[in-house]
């Protein structure tokens, strides 16, 4: 089965919730799915002013990770 990486940035977890639904659907079809986030670029000060919740507990993607996937979904 193929391996699909879902790579997201989700400030208020909206995109994260959609990514979890996509992950569930793919896994139901037998696809191996790994969920990643991109590194944060906003400072803690800006995140505080935006009332951003803590980031989801998913790994941050690295360049080295990219070679292991058969496909990518970005969100």
mmJSON file of the N, C-alpha and C atoms, coordinates in Angstrom:
{"data_MODEL":{"atom_site":{
"group_PDB":["ATOM","ATOM","ATOM","ATOM","ATOM","ATOM","ATOM","ATOM","ATOM","ATOM","ATOM","ATOM","ATOM","ATOM","ATOM","ATOM","ATOM","ATOM","ATOM","ATOM","ATOM","ATOM","ATOM","ATOM","ATOM","ATOM","ATOM","ATOM","ATOM","ATOM","ATOM","ATOM","ATOM","ATOM","ATOM","ATOM","ATOM","ATOM","ATOM","ATOM","ATOM","ATOM","ATOM","ATOM","ATOM","ATOM","ATOM","ATOM","ATOM","ATOM","ATOM","ATOM","ATOM","ATOM","ATOM","ATOM","ATOM","ATOM","ATOM","ATOM","ATOM","ATOM","ATOM","ATOM","ATOM","ATOM","ATOM","ATOM","ATOM","ATOM","ATOM","ATOM","ATOM","ATOM","ATOM","ATOM","ATOM","ATOM","ATOM","ATOM","ATOM","ATOM","ATOM","ATOM","ATOM","ATOM","ATOM","ATOM","ATOM","ATOM","ATOM","ATOM","ATOM","ATOM","ATOM","ATOM","ATOM","ATOM","ATOM","ATOM","ATOM","ATOM","ATOM","ATOM","ATOM","ATOM","ATOM","ATOM","ATOM","ATOM","ATOM","ATOM","ATOM","ATOM","ATOM","ATOM","ATOM","ATOM","ATOM","ATOM","ATOM","ATOM","ATOM","ATOM","ATOM","ATOM","ATOM","ATOM","ATOM","ATOM","ATOM","ATOM","ATOM","ATOM","ATOM","ATOM","ATOM","ATOM","ATOM","ATOM","ATOM","ATOM","ATOM","ATOM","ATOM","ATOM","ATOM","ATOM","ATOM","ATOM","ATOM","ATOM","ATOM","ATOM","ATOM","ATOM","ATOM","ATOM","ATOM","ATOM","ATOM","ATOM","ATOM","ATOM","ATOM","ATOM","ATOM","ATOM","ATOM","ATOM","ATOM","ATOM","ATOM","ATOM","ATOM","ATOM","ATOM","ATOM","ATOM","ATOM","ATOM","ATOM","ATOM","ATOM","ATOM","ATOM","ATOM","ATOM","ATOM","ATOM","ATOM","ATOM","ATOM","ATOM","ATOM","ATOM","ATOM","ATOM","ATOM","ATOM","ATOM","ATOM","ATOM","ATOM","ATOM","ATOM","ATOM","ATOM","ATOM","ATOM","ATOM","ATOM","ATOM","ATOM","ATOM","ATOM","ATOM","ATOM","ATOM","ATOM","ATOM","ATOM","ATOM","ATOM","ATOM"],
"id":[1,2,3,4,5,6,7,8,9,10,11,12,13,14,15,16,17,18,19,20,21,22,23,24,25,26,27,28,29,30,31,32,33,34,35,36,37,38,39,40,41,42,43,44,45,46,47,48,49,50,51,52,53,54,55,56,57,58,59,60,61,62,63,64,65,66,67,68,69,70,71,72,73,74,75,76,77,78,79,80,81,82,83,84,85,86,87,88,89,90,91,92,93,94,95,96,97,98,99,100,101,102,103,104,105,106,107,108,109,110,111,112,113,114,115,116,117,118,119,120,121,122,123,124,125,126,127,128,129,130,131,132,133,134,135,136,137,138,139,140,141,142,143,144,145,146,147,148,149,150,151,152,153,154,155,156,157,158,159,160,161,162,163,164,165,166,167,168,169,170,171,172,173,174,175,176,177,178,179,180,181,182,183,184,185,186,187,188,189,190,191,192,193,194,195,196,197,198,199,200,201,202,203,204,205,206,207,208,209,210,211,212,213,214,215,216,217,218,219,220,221,222,223,224,225],
"type_symbol":["N","C","C","N","C","C","N","C","C","N","C","C","N","C","C","N","C","C","N","C","C","N","C","C","N","C","C","N","C","C","N","C","C","N","C","C","N","C","C","N","C","C","N","C","C","N","C","C","N","C","C","N","C","C","N","C","C","N","C","C","N","C","C","N","C","C","N","C","C","N","C","C","N","C","C","N","C","C","N","C","C","N","C","C","N","C","C","N","C","C","N","C","C","N","C","C","N","C","C","N","C","C","N","C","C","N","C","C","N","C","C","N","C","C","N","C","C","N","C","C","N","C","C","N","C","C","N","C","C","N","C","C","N","C","C","N","C","C","N","C","C","N","C","C","N","C","C","N","C","C","N","C","C","N","C","C","N","C","C","N","C","C","N","C","C","N","C","C","N","C","C","N","C","C","N","C","C","N","C","C","N","C","C","N","C","C","N","C","C","N","C","C","N","C","C","N","C","C","N","C","C","N","C","C","N","C","C","N","C","C","N","C","C","N","C","C","N","C","C","N","C","C","N","C","C"],
"label_atom_id":["N","CA","C","N","CA","C","N","CA","C","N","CA","C","N","CA","C","N","CA","C","N","CA","C","N","CA","C","N","CA","C","N","CA","C","N","CA","C","N","CA","C","N","CA","C","N","CA","C","N","CA","C","N","CA","C","N","CA","C","N","CA","C","N","CA","C","N","CA","C","N","CA","C","N","CA","C","N","CA","C","N","CA","C","N","CA","C","N","CA","C","N","CA","C","N","CA","C","N","CA","C","N","CA","C","N","CA","C","N","CA","C","N","CA","C","N","CA","C","N","CA","C","N","CA","C","N","CA","C","N","CA","C","N","CA","C","N","CA","C","N","CA","C","N","CA","C","N","CA","C","N","CA","C","N","CA","C","N","CA","C","N","CA","C","N","CA","C","N","CA","C","N","CA","C","N","CA","C","N","CA","C","N","CA","C","N","CA","C","N","CA","C","N","CA","C","N","CA","C","N","CA","C","N","CA","C","N","CA","C","N","CA","C","N","CA","C","N","CA","C","N","CA","C","N","CA","C","N","CA","C","N","CA","C","N","CA","C","N","CA","C","N","CA","C","N","CA","C","N","CA","C","N","CA","C","N","CA","C","N","CA","C"],
"label_alt_id":[null,null,null,null,null,null,null,null,null,null,null,null,null,null,null,null,null,null,null,null,null,null,null,null,null,null,null,null,null,null,null,null,null,null,null,null,null,null,null,null,null,null,null,null,null,null,null,null,null,null,null,null,null,null,null,null,null,null,null,null,null,null,null,null,null,null,null,null,null,null,null,null,null,null,null,null,null,null,null,null,null,null,null,null,null,null,null,null,null,null,null,null,null,null,null,null,null,null,null,null,null,null,null,null,null,null,null,null,null,null,null,null,null,null,null,null,null,null,null,null,null,null,null,null,null,null,null,null,null,null,null,null,null,null,null,null,null,null,null,null,null,null,null,null,null,null,null,null,null,null,null,null,null,null,null,null,null,null,null,null,null,null,null,null,null,null,null,null,null,null,null,null,null,null,null,null,null,null,null,null,null,null,null,null,null,null,null,null,null,null,null,null,null,null,null,null,null,null,null,null,null,null,null,null,null,null,null,null,null,null,null,null,null,null,null,null,null,null,null,null,null,null,null,null,null],
"label_comp_id":["UNK","UNK","UNK","UNK","UNK","UNK","UNK","UNK","UNK","UNK","UNK","UNK","UNK","UNK","UNK","UNK","UNK","UNK","UNK","UNK","UNK","UNK","UNK","UNK","UNK","UNK","UNK","UNK","UNK","UNK","UNK","UNK","UNK","UNK","UNK","UNK","UNK","UNK","UNK","UNK","UNK","UNK","UNK","UNK","UNK","UNK","UNK","UNK","UNK","UNK","UNK","UNK","UNK","UNK","UNK","UNK","UNK","UNK","UNK","UNK","UNK","UNK","UNK","UNK","UNK","UNK","UNK","UNK","UNK","UNK","UNK","UNK","UNK","UNK","UNK","UNK","UNK","UNK","UNK","UNK","UNK","UNK","UNK","UNK","UNK","UNK","UNK","UNK","UNK","UNK","UNK","UNK","UNK","UNK","UNK","UNK","UNK","UNK","UNK","UNK","UNK","UNK","UNK","UNK","UNK","UNK","UNK","UNK","UNK","UNK","UNK","UNK","UNK","UNK","UNK","UNK","UNK","UNK","UNK","UNK","UNK","UNK","UNK","UNK","UNK","UNK","UNK","UNK","UNK","UNK","UNK","UNK","UNK","UNK","UNK","UNK","UNK","UNK","UNK","UNK","UNK","UNK","UNK","UNK","UNK","UNK","UNK","UNK","UNK","UNK","UNK","UNK","UNK","UNK","UNK","UNK","UNK","UNK","UNK","UNK","UNK","UNK","UNK","UNK","UNK","UNK","UNK","UNK","UNK","UNK","UNK","UNK","UNK","UNK","UNK","UNK","UNK","UNK","UNK","UNK","UNK","UNK","UNK","UNK","UNK","UNK","UNK","UNK","UNK","UNK","UNK","UNK","UNK","UNK","UNK","UNK","UNK","UNK","UNK","UNK","UNK","UNK","UNK","UNK","UNK","UNK","UNK","UNK","UNK","UNK","UNK","UNK","UNK","UNK","UNK","UNK","UNK","UNK","UNK","UNK","UNK","UNK","UNK","UNK","UNK"],
"label_asym_id":["A","A","A","A","A","A","A","A","A","A","A","A","A","A","A","A","A","A","A","A","A","A","A","A","A","A","A","A","A","A","A","A","A","A","A","A","A","A","A","A","A","A","A","A","A","A","A","A","A","A","A","A","A","A","A","A","A","A","A","A","A","A","A","A","A","A","A","A","A","A","A","A","A","A","A","A","A","A","A","A","A","A","A","A","A","A","A","A","A","A","A","A","A","A","A","A","A","A","A","A","A","A","A","A","A","A","A","A","A","A","A","A","A","A","A","A","A","A","A","A","A","A","A","A","A","A","A","A","A","A","A","A","A","A","A","A","A","A","A","A","A","A","A","A","A","A","A","A","A","A","A","A","A","A","A","A","A","A","A","A","A","A","A","A","A","A","A","A","A","A","A","A","A","A","A","A","A","A","A","A","A","A","A","A","A","A","A","A","A","A","A","A","A","A","A","A","A","A","A","A","A","A","A","A","A","A","A","A","A","A","A","A","A","A","A","A","A","A","A","A","A","A","A","A","A"],
"label_entity_id":["1","1","1","1","1","1","1","1","1","1","1","1","1","1","1","1","1","1","1","1","1","1","1","1","1","1","1","1","1","1","1","1","1","1","1","1","1","1","1","1","1","1","1","1","1","1","1","1","1","1","1","1","1","1","1","1","1","1","1","1","1","1","1","1","1","1","1","1","1","1","1","1","1","1","1","1","1","1","1","1","1","1","1","1","1","1","1","1","1","1","1","1","1","1","1","1","1","1","1","1","1","1","1","1","1","1","1","1","1","1","1","1","1","1","1","1","1","1","1","1","1","1","1","1","1","1","1","1","1","1","1","1","1","1","1","1","1","1","1","1","1","1","1","1","1","1","1","1","1","1","1","1","1","1","1","1","1","1","1","1","1","1","1","1","1","1","1","1","1","1","1","1","1","1","1","1","1","1","1","1","1","1","1","1","1","1","1","1","1","1","1","1","1","1","1","1","1","1","1","1","1","1","1","1","1","1","1","1","1","1","1","1","1","1","1","1","1","1","1","1","1","1","1","1","1"],
"label_seq_id":[1,1,1,2,2,2,3,3,3,4,4,4,5,5,5,6,6,6,7,7,7,8,8,8,9,9,9,10,10,10,11,11,11,12,12,12,13,13,13,14,14,14,15,15,15,16,16,16,17,17,17,18,18,18,19,19,19,20,20,20,21,21,21,22,22,22,23,23,23,24,24,24,25,25,25,26,26,26,27,27,27,28,28,28,29,29,29,30,30,30,31,31,31,32,32,32,33,33,33,34,34,34,35,35,35,36,36,36,37,37,37,38,38,38,39,39,39,40,40,40,41,41,41,42,42,42,43,43,43,44,44,44,45,45,45,46,46,46,47,47,47,48,48,48,49,49,49,50,50,50,51,51,51,52,52,52,53,53,53,54,54,54,55,55,55,56,56,56,57,57,57,58,58,58,59,59,59,60,60,60,61,61,61,62,62,62,63,63,63,64,64,64,65,65,65,66,66,66,67,67,67,68,68,68,69,69,69,70,70,70,71,71,71,72,72,72,73,73,73,74,74,74,75,75,75],
"pdbx_PDB_ins_code":[null,null,null,null,null,null,null,null,null,null,null,null,null,null,null,null,null,null,null,null,null,null,null,null,null,null,null,null,null,null,null,null,null,null,null,null,null,null,null,null,null,null,null,null,null,null,null,null,null,null,null,null,null,null,null,null,null,null,null,null,null,null,null,null,null,null,null,null,null,null,null,null,null,null,null,null,null,null,null,null,null,null,null,null,null,null,null,null,null,null,null,null,null,null,null,null,null,null,null,null,null,null,null,null,null,null,null,null,null,null,null,null,null,null,null,null,null,null,null,null,null,null,null,null,null,null,null,null,null,null,null,null,null,null,null,null,null,null,null,null,null,null,null,null,null,null,null,null,null,null,null,null,null,null,null,null,null,null,null,null,null,null,null,null,null,null,null,null,null,null,null,null,null,null,null,null,null,null,null,null,null,null,null,null,null,null,null,null,null,null,null,null,null,null,null,null,null,null,null,null,null,null,null,null,null,null,null,null,null,null,null,null,null,null,null,null,null,null,null,null,null,null,null,null,null],
"Cartn_x":[0.835,0.0,0.878,0.384,1.156,1.167,2.153,2.252,2.01,1.047,0.687,1.011,1.693,1.953,0.977,0.279,-0.571,0.221,0.54,1.39,0.546,0.447,-0.485,0.161,-0.51,-0.32,-1.716,-1.899,-3.233,-3.137,-3.454,-3.353,-4.439,-5.676,-6.8,-7.397,-6.674,-7.026,-8.117,-8.565,-9.568,-8.994,-7.824,-7.182,-6.798,-6.385,-6.04,-7.241,-8.417,-9.623,-9.953,-9.796,-10.029,-8.996,-7.736,-6.679,-6.938,-7.443,-7.767,-8.874,-9.85,-10.914,-10.361,-9.486,-8.861,-8.025,-7.275,-6.474,-7.353,-8.455,-9.355,-9.877,-10.294,-10.81,-9.77,-8.551,-7.489,-7.141,-7.065,-6.737,-7.818,-9.073,-10.157,-10.0,-9.302,-9.046,-7.713,-7.044,-5.809,-4.532,-4.647,-3.478,-2.771,-1.446,-0.661,-0.557,-0.953,-0.983,-0.186,0.625,1.33,0.997,0.663,0.281,1.457,1.792,2.89,2.417,3.133,2.916,4.214,4.095,5.282,5.73,6.982,7.461,6.698,6.49,5.814,6.74,6.186,6.982,6.612,5.475,5.065,5.733,6.017,6.625,5.57,6.032,5.113,4.288,4.895,4.182,3.0,3.226,2.149,1.086,1.495,0.538,-0.332,0.266,-0.484,-1.508,-1.11,-2.024,-3.173,-2.916,-3.953,-4.815,-4.492,-5.203,-5.174,-4.031,-3.877,-3.761,-4.459,-4.325,-2.978,-2.578,-1.33,-1.413,-0.274,-0.217,-0.591,-1.177,-1.478,-0.186,-0.32,0.836,1.137,1.65,2.059,3.468,4.241,5.633,5.735,6.844,7.159,7.919,7.478,8.089,9.508,10.396,11.753,11.99,13.004,13.356,13.65,14.298,14.65,13.417,12.321,11.092,10.455,10.667,9.949,10.227,11.4,11.761,11.018,10.401,9.765,8.3,7.733,6.312,6.111,4.975,4.59,3.762,3.105,2.266,2.132,1.737,1.572,0.199,-0.363,-1.553,-1.184,-1.383,-1.051,-2.324,-2.299,-3.469,-3.086],
"Cartn_y":[-1.191,0.0,1.253,2.293,3.542,4.23,5.091,5.929,7.37,7.999,9.386,10.23,11.343,12.305,13.454,13.775,14.964,16.011,17.109,18.161,19.421,19.933,21.029,22.177,23.322,24.427,24.772,24.789,25.021,25.896,27.166,28.096,27.848,27.683,27.496,26.094,25.148,23.72,23.379,24.336,24.018,23.061,23.384,22.546,21.201,21.201,19.962,19.014,19.54,18.697,18.104,18.891,18.381,17.306,17.543,16.577,15.252,15.303,14.07,13.292,13.989,13.319,12.67,13.381,12.831,11.607,11.714,10.594,9.381,9.579,8.468,7.797,8.602,8.048,7.247,7.764,7.04,5.74,5.788,4.585,3.524,3.938,2.978,2.243,2.861,2.244,1.496,1.403,0.643,1.418,2.727,3.56,3.866,3.838,4.26,5.78,6.426,7.883,8.377,9.399,10.073,11.556,12.114,13.522,14.32,15.416,16.297,17.737,18.577,20.013,20.681,21.888,22.662,23.46,23.887,24.675,26.003,26.432,27.716,28.86,29.879,31.05,32.282,32.234,33.369,33.294,34.44,34.475,34.151,33.775,33.506,34.743,35.917,37.164,37.336,37.092,37.208,36.141,34.915,33.843,34.182,34.771,35.175,36.25,37.231,38.308,37.779,36.716,36.11,35.109,34.893,33.923,32.524,32.184,30.887,29.789,28.678,27.542,26.857,25.987,25.225,24.392,24.185,23.383,21.93,21.236,19.813,19.024,17.914,17.08,16.134,16.722,15.937,16.386,15.507,15.864,16.952,17.649,18.668,17.979,18.224,17.612,18.159,17.311,17.732,17.364,17.936,17.624,16.139,15.553,14.131,13.23,13.679,12.885,12.755,13.729,13.792,12.6,12.029,10.926,9.634,9.545,8.298,8.174,9.219,9.195,8.91,8.288,8.069,9.23,9.952,11.09,12.054,13.291,14.338,14.993,15.383,16.227,17.417,18.613,19.82,20.523,21.025,21.736,22.86],
"Cartn_z":[0.0,0.0,0.0,-0.604,-0.634,0.733,0.89,2.081,1.673,2.332,2.045,3.27,3.043,4.11,3.959,5.025,5.073,5.836,5.171,5.738,5.879,7.128,7.382,8.158,8.076,9.01,9.488,10.789,11.329,12.567,12.406,13.521,14.561,14.112,15.041,14.981,14.405,14.344,13.33,12.52,11.505,10.46,9.945,8.935,9.546,10.795,11.492,11.538,11.827,11.887,10.518,9.468,8.116,7.785,8.15,7.876,8.586,9.809,10.539,9.82,9.256,8.495,7.226,6.536,5.333,5.712,6.805,7.28,7.557,8.225,8.55,7.28,6.308,5.062,4.301,4.233,3.544,4.254,5.582,6.338,6.207,6.08,5.863,4.534,3.594,2.291,2.267,3.417,3.507,3.235,3.088,2.817,4.141,4.119,5.283,5.249,6.337,6.38,7.582,7.347,8.434,8.367,9.505,9.602,10.154,9.466,9.867,9.848,10.596,10.494,10.068,9.536,9.17,10.393,10.416,11.546,11.657,12.869,13.114,12.733,12.085,11.705,12.522,13.202,14.019,15.386,15.954,17.284,18.343,19.53,20.641,20.968,20.849,21.118,20.167,18.897,17.906,18.159,18.431,18.705,19.921,20.922,22.114,21.76,20.991,20.583,19.73,18.979,18.136,18.912,20.186,21.031,20.401,19.845,19.185,20.232,20.023,20.942,20.722,21.647,21.439,20.16,19.556,18.328,18.62,17.632,17.829,18.058,18.728,19.043,17.878,16.795,15.628,15.232,14.625,14.315,13.247,13.297,12.291,11.157,9.931,8.751,8.55,8.08,7.714,6.256,5.686,4.297,4.151,5.123,5.048,5.049,5.674,5.698,4.313,3.464,2.186,1.274,1.35,0.454,0.77,1.939,2.366,1.952,1.392,1.033,-0.448,-0.743,-2.141,-2.676,-1.762,-2.166,-0.993,-1.321,-0.324,-0.485,0.634,0.663,1.54,1.026,1.786,2.216,3.433,3.924,4.839],
"occupancy":[1.0,1.0,1.0,1.0,1.0,1.0,1.0,1.0,1.0,1.0,1.0,1.0,1.0,1.0,1.0,1.0,1.0,1.0,1.0,1.0,1.0,1.0,1.0,1.0,1.0,1.0,1.0,1.0,1.0,1.0,1.0,1.0,1.0,1.0,1.0,1.0,1.0,1.0,1.0,1.0,1.0,1.0,1.0,1.0,1.0,1.0,1.0,1.0,1.0,1.0,1.0,1.0,1.0,1.0,1.0,1.0,1.0,1.0,1.0,1.0,1.0,1.0,1.0,1.0,1.0,1.0,1.0,1.0,1.0,1.0,1.0,1.0,1.0,1.0,1.0,1.0,1.0,1.0,1.0,1.0,1.0,1.0,1.0,1.0,1.0,1.0,1.0,1.0,1.0,1.0,1.0,1.0,1.0,1.0,1.0,1.0,1.0,1.0,1.0,1.0,1.0,1.0,1.0,1.0,1.0,1.0,1.0,1.0,1.0,1.0,1.0,1.0,1.0,1.0,1.0,1.0,1.0,1.0,1.0,1.0,1.0,1.0,1.0,1.0,1.0,1.0,1.0,1.0,1.0,1.0,1.0,1.0,1.0,1.0,1.0,1.0,1.0,1.0,1.0,1.0,1.0,1.0,1.0,1.0,1.0,1.0,1.0,1.0,1.0,1.0,1.0,1.0,1.0,1.0,1.0,1.0,1.0,1.0,1.0,1.0,1.0,1.0,1.0,1.0,1.0,1.0,1.0,1.0,1.0,1.0,1.0,1.0,1.0,1.0,1.0,1.0,1.0,1.0,1.0,1.0,1.0,1.0,1.0,1.0,1.0,1.0,1.0,1.0,1.0,1.0,1.0,1.0,1.0,1.0,1.0,1.0,1.0,1.0,1.0,1.0,1.0,1.0,1.0,1.0,1.0,1.0,1.0,1.0,1.0,1.0,1.0,1.0,1.0,1.0,1.0,1.0,1.0,1.0,1.0,1.0,1.0,1.0,1.0,1.0,1.0],
"B_iso_or_equiv":[0.0,0.0,0.0,0.0,0.0,0.0,0.0,0.0,0.0,0.0,0.0,0.0,0.0,0.0,0.0,0.0,0.0,0.0,0.0,0.0,0.0,0.0,0.0,0.0,0.0,0.0,0.0,0.0,0.0,0.0,0.0,0.0,0.0,0.0,0.0,0.0,0.0,0.0,0.0,0.0,0.0,0.0,0.0,0.0,0.0,0.0,0.0,0.0,0.0,0.0,0.0,0.0,0.0,0.0,0.0,0.0,0.0,0.0,0.0,0.0,0.0,0.0,0.0,0.0,0.0,0.0,0.0,0.0,0.0,0.0,0.0,0.0,0.0,0.0,0.0,0.0,0.0,0.0,0.0,0.0,0.0,0.0,0.0,0.0,0.0,0.0,0.0,0.0,0.0,0.0,0.0,0.0,0.0,0.0,0.0,0.0,0.0,0.0,0.0,0.0,0.0,0.0,0.0,0.0,0.0,0.0,0.0,0.0,0.0,0.0,0.0,0.0,0.0,0.0,0.0,0.0,0.0,0.0,0.0,0.0,0.0,0.0,0.0,0.0,0.0,0.0,0.0,0.0,0.0,0.0,0.0,0.0,0.0,0.0,0.0,0.0,0.0,0.0,0.0,0.0,0.0,0.0,0.0,0.0,0.0,0.0,0.0,0.0,0.0,0.0,0.0,0.0,0.0,0.0,0.0,0.0,0.0,0.0,0.0,0.0,0.0,0.0,0.0,0.0,0.0,0.0,0.0,0.0,0.0,0.0,0.0,0.0,0.0,0.0,0.0,0.0,0.0,0.0,0.0,0.0,0.0,0.0,0.0,0.0,0.0,0.0,0.0,0.0,0.0,0.0,0.0,0.0,0.0,0.0,0.0,0.0,0.0,0.0,0.0,0.0,0.0,0.0,0.0,0.0,0.0,0.0,0.0,0.0,0.0,0.0,0.0,0.0,0.0,0.0,0.0,0.0,0.0,0.0,0.0,0.0,0.0,0.0,0.0,0.0,0.0],
"pdbx_formal_charge":[null,null,null,null,null,null,null,null,null,null,null,null,null,null,null,null,null,null,null,null,null,null,null,null,null,null,null,null,null,null,null,null,null,null,null,null,null,null,null,null,null,null,null,null,null,null,null,null,null,null,null,null,null,null,null,null,null,null,null,null,null,null,null,null,null,null,null,null,null,null,null,null,null,null,null,null,null,null,null,null,null,null,null,null,null,null,null,null,null,null,null,null,null,null,null,null,null,null,null,null,null,null,null,null,null,null,null,null,null,null,null,null,null,null,null,null,null,null,null,null,null,null,null,null,null,null,null,null,null,null,null,null,null,null,null,null,null,null,null,null,null,null,null,null,null,null,null,null,null,null,null,null,null,null,null,null,null,null,null,null,null,null,null,null,null,null,null,null,null,null,null,null,null,null,null,null,null,null,null,null,null,null,null,null,null,null,null,null,null,null,null,null,null,null,null,null,null,null,null,null,null,null,null,null,null,null,null,null,null,null,null,null,null,null,null,null,null,null,null,null,null,null,null,null,null],
"auth_seq_id":[1,1,1,2,2,2,3,3,3,4,4,4,5,5,5,6,6,6,7,7,7,8,8,8,9,9,9,10,10,10,11,11,11,12,12,12,13,13,13,14,14,14,15,15,15,16,16,16,17,17,17,18,18,18,19,19,19,20,20,20,21,21,21,22,22,22,23,23,23,24,24,24,25,25,25,26,26,26,27,27,27,28,28,28,29,29,29,30,30,30,31,31,31,32,32,32,33,33,33,34,34,34,35,35,35,36,36,36,37,37,37,38,38,38,39,39,39,40,40,40,41,41,41,42,42,42,43,43,43,44,44,44,45,45,45,46,46,46,47,47,47,48,48,48,49,49,49,50,50,50,51,51,51,52,52,52,53,53,53,54,54,54,55,55,55,56,56,56,57,57,57,58,58,58,59,59,59,60,60,60,61,61,61,62,62,62,63,63,63,64,64,64,65,65,65,66,66,66,67,67,67,68,68,68,69,69,69,70,70,70,71,71,71,72,72,72,73,73,73,74,74,74,75,75,75],
"auth_comp_id":["UNK","UNK","UNK","UNK","UNK","UNK","UNK","UNK","UNK","UNK","UNK","UNK","UNK","UNK","UNK","UNK","UNK","UNK","UNK","UNK","UNK","UNK","UNK","UNK","UNK","UNK","UNK","UNK","UNK","UNK","UNK","UNK","UNK","UNK","UNK","UNK","UNK","UNK","UNK","UNK","UNK","UNK","UNK","UNK","UNK","UNK","UNK","UNK","UNK","UNK","UNK","UNK","UNK","UNK","UNK","UNK","UNK","UNK","UNK","UNK","UNK","UNK","UNK","UNK","UNK","UNK","UNK","UNK","UNK","UNK","UNK","UNK","UNK","UNK","UNK","UNK","UNK","UNK","UNK","UNK","UNK","UNK","UNK","UNK","UNK","UNK","UNK","UNK","UNK","UNK","UNK","UNK","UNK","UNK","UNK","UNK","UNK","UNK","UNK","UNK","UNK","UNK","UNK","UNK","UNK","UNK","UNK","UNK","UNK","UNK","UNK","UNK","UNK","UNK","UNK","UNK","UNK","UNK","UNK","UNK","UNK","UNK","UNK","UNK","UNK","UNK","UNK","UNK","UNK","UNK","UNK","UNK","UNK","UNK","UNK","UNK","UNK","UNK","UNK","UNK","UNK","UNK","UNK","UNK","UNK","UNK","UNK","UNK","UNK","UNK","UNK","UNK","UNK","UNK","UNK","UNK","UNK","UNK","UNK","UNK","UNK","UNK","UNK","UNK","UNK","UNK","UNK","UNK","UNK","UNK","UNK","UNK","UNK","UNK","UNK","UNK","UNK","UNK","UNK","UNK","UNK","UNK","UNK","UNK","UNK","UNK","UNK","UNK","UNK","UNK","UNK","UNK","UNK","UNK","UNK","UNK","UNK","UNK","UNK","UNK","UNK","UNK","UNK","UNK","UNK","UNK","UNK","UNK","UNK","UNK","UNK","UNK","UNK","UNK","UNK","UNK","UNK","UNK","UNK","UNK","UNK","UNK","UNK","UNK","UNK"],
"auth_asym_id":["A","A","A","A","A","A","A","A","A","A","A","A","A","A","A","A","A","A","A","A","A","A","A","A","A","A","A","A","A","A","A","A","A","A","A","A","A","A","A","A","A","A","A","A","A","A","A","A","A","A","A","A","A","A","A","A","A","A","A","A","A","A","A","A","A","A","A","A","A","A","A","A","A","A","A","A","A","A","A","A","A","A","A","A","A","A","A","A","A","A","A","A","A","A","A","A","A","A","A","A","A","A","A","A","A","A","A","A","A","A","A","A","A","A","A","A","A","A","A","A","A","A","A","A","A","A","A","A","A","A","A","A","A","A","A","A","A","A","A","A","A","A","A","A","A","A","A","A","A","A","A","A","A","A","A","A","A","A","A","A","A","A","A","A","A","A","A","A","A","A","A","A","A","A","A","A","A","A","A","A","A","A","A","A","A","A","A","A","A","A","A","A","A","A","A","A","A","A","A","A","A","A","A","A","A","A","A","A","A","A","A","A","A","A","A","A","A","A","A","A","A","A","A","A","A"],
"auth_atom_id":["N","CA","C","N","CA","C","N","CA","C","N","CA","C","N","CA","C","N","CA","C","N","CA","C","N","CA","C","N","CA","C","N","CA","C","N","CA","C","N","CA","C","N","CA","C","N","CA","C","N","CA","C","N","CA","C","N","CA","C","N","CA","C","N","CA","C","N","CA","C","N","CA","C","N","CA","C","N","CA","C","N","CA","C","N","CA","C","N","CA","C","N","CA","C","N","CA","C","N","CA","C","N","CA","C","N","CA","C","N","CA","C","N","CA","C","N","CA","C","N","CA","C","N","CA","C","N","CA","C","N","CA","C","N","CA","C","N","CA","C","N","CA","C","N","CA","C","N","CA","C","N","CA","C","N","CA","C","N","CA","C","N","CA","C","N","CA","C","N","CA","C","N","CA","C","N","CA","C","N","CA","C","N","CA","C","N","CA","C","N","CA","C","N","CA","C","N","CA","C","N","CA","C","N","CA","C","N","CA","C","N","CA","C","N","CA","C","N","CA","C","N","CA","C","N","CA","C","N","CA","C","N","CA","C","N","CA","C","N","CA","C","N","CA","C","N","CA","C","N","CA","C","N","CA","C","N","CA","C","N","CA","C"],
"pdbx_PDB_model_num":[1,1,1,1,1,1,1,1,1,1,1,1,1,1,1,1,1,1,1,1,1,1,1,1,1,1,1,1,1,1,1,1,1,1,1,1,1,1,1,1,1,1,1,1,1,1,1,1,1,1,1,1,1,1,1,1,1,1,1,1,1,1,1,1,1,1,1,1,1,1,1,1,1,1,1,1,1,1,1,1,1,1,1,1,1,1,1,1,1,1,1,1,1,1,1,1,1,1,1,1,1,1,1,1,1,1,1,1,1,1,1,1,1,1,1,1,1,1,1,1,1,1,1,1,1,1,1,1,1,1,1,1,1,1,1,1,1,1,1,1,1,1,1,1,1,1,1,1,1,1,1,1,1,1,1,1,1,1,1,1,1,1,1,1,1,1,1,1,1,1,1,1,1,1,1,1,1,1,1,1,1,1,1,1,1,1,1,1,1,1,1,1,1,1,1,1,1,1,1,1,1,1,1,1,1,1,1,1,1,1,1,1,1,1,1,1,1,1,1,1,1,1,1,1,1]
}}}
